[in-house]
Amino acid sequence: MKRGLLSRPAVGARVRLTGVFLRNTGQQLGGEGESRWLVVACPCRGCDDWSGPNAHPLVALDEPHEAQRDPRGYEDLAPWERPRWRHVAACNLEIVGAPPRAADYP
């Protein structure tokens, strides 16, 4: 069963993590459940992979990636090649203000 976003959100759309994802990862009480982000344009392969039966598309959010602050684990990449934005799997996001999808709630 597919959950979360099924189509590419528009750049500038406000998104949040789905309740199903937060519950399954034990984050009901943390700050991630209250976080809201804007979708940003990103040319990476993960953000472009929206086709095919095994696609696992990512969505770039307006939160800087950890590698921008702490490059540990990315030392082999030049600073301009390191990930710039936080990426989240589209199946774990929903549009803020959109009516909930039945598939997102068992």
QUIKA-V943715 format. One line per field, one symbol per residue. ss: DSSP state (H for helix, E for strand, C for the rest). phi: phi as a letter, one per 30 degrees, with the letter a starting at -180 (. if undefined). burial: + if it has 24 or more other C-alpha atoms within 12 Angstrom, else -. Layout:
ss->???
phi->???
burial->???
This chain:
ss->CCCCCCCCCCCCCEEEECHHHHHHCCCCCCHHHHCCEEECCCCCHHHHCCCCCCCCCEEEEEEECHHHHCCCCCCCCCHHHCCCEEEEEHHHEEECCCCCCHHHCC
phi->.dbidcbddddjddbbddddddddcicdcddddcdbbcdcdbdddddcdccjdcdbdcbdcdcededdcbdejbddcdedcdeccdcbdedccbddjddddeddbd
burial->--+++++++---+++++++++-----------+---+++++-----+--------+++++++--------------------+++++++++++++--------+--
